[in-house]
Amino acid sequence: MSISQVFKSLTVNNYLVRVAATICLLSLGFAPTANAVDVEEDVIYGHKDGMALIYHVLTPEEQNGAAVLLMISGGWYSWNMSGEMMAYFTSFLTDEGFTVIAVNHGSSPRYQVPDAVSDVRRAVRHIRANADEYGIDADRMGVYGASAGGHLSLMLGLTSDEGNAEAEDPINQVSNRVNAVVAYFPPVDLKDWVNDESDYPALRFDPELAPANSPIEFVTDDDPPILLIHGDQDDVVPVEHSRRMQAALKEAGVTNEYIEIEGAGHSFSTPEHSEKVNKATVDFFKKHLAPPP
């Protein structure tokens, strides 16, 4: 599939949706699929307002037992991708034996950031509850995403819980913990971004809720290992977001790595940048999602 075919396959009309989708696709690399991947699309992990919440399971022929969740989110828009497209953009992980689970959340403009955070938390619980069916170890699950997807990945890593044993819904009884996080150019502090005039409808919510949806507010010493990757020329999410997050992680004693890519903006679209980011992501997940000795 050529990159022009990828963009033509985006069935979204809103300009901001196209921009957000393009940014995130550019950040995910263009390595062709080397090995066959079984794609199970549209697994329902919940419902809201009469609509299904879905994720998609991409299973390589030779699984290594670990799973990596991809947050399909740009500007907190979550759009439909074909199985072919998902396999194309995640092949650098499935070729290494990782099962990839691509998660959609309730999308902007109808839903806002707090809704997206709640959705992806439920997705993790549902995946954990069905780990055996997917051939994965529930304690070897990573998450990654770009921009808004990076924000959601950090929220999962920093604000997880063990589930509520007394919850009526069995899914809510399951932990939503993840074991490693990779975030590309993530917004980490929304306190100055949330307002009724934002260009992003997902940020038009009660400003009092902004701290509760800002990953930087939740750094503690028991957080999972985190890799941050950011371009130093990013004019959408300033590089200071990742610099501040890395400093907070270091101060708290959280295992972390930070890669700042000279000359990169709000995407990793050049072959050189893409190759570097893909390799760093794979190496990080291999290290931190390895089976116990």
Disulfide bonds with the S-S distance in Angstrom:
none
